[in-house]
Amino acid sequence: MAITKPVKRDETNFIAGAPDAGPKRVKKGSKVQISLTIAEPTLNEVDALAARAGLSRAGLINLAIRRQIEAGI
């Protein structure tokens, strides 16, 4: 059995492997899939607010982004 070195995953390769990296995009219907990293406490708040509003997590995030864009922020 040959001994092999583990492949080093640096930040550049990791980011390049994300679904939204580079010109290739993953389409989901009329939308594009992205990667998002968020702090766990914030995610818990997002999930709780989405549940209270009767929205999915993605729906709430899309609504928040749209409102911020319209507000010019």
GIFENQUI-V930423 format. One line per field, one symbol per residue. phi: phi as a letter, one per 30 degrees, with the letter a starting at -180 (. if undefined). burial: I if it has 24 or more other C-alpha atoms within 12 Angstrom, else O. A space follows every 50 residues. Layout:
phi: ???
burial: ???
//
This chain:
phi: .dccddddccedddddddecdiddbccbicccdbcbcbdedddddddddd dddicdeddddddddedddddic
burial: OOOOOOOOOOOOOOOOOOOOOOOOOOOOOOOOOOOOOOOOOOOOOIOOOO OOOOOOOOOOOOOOOOOOOOOOO
//
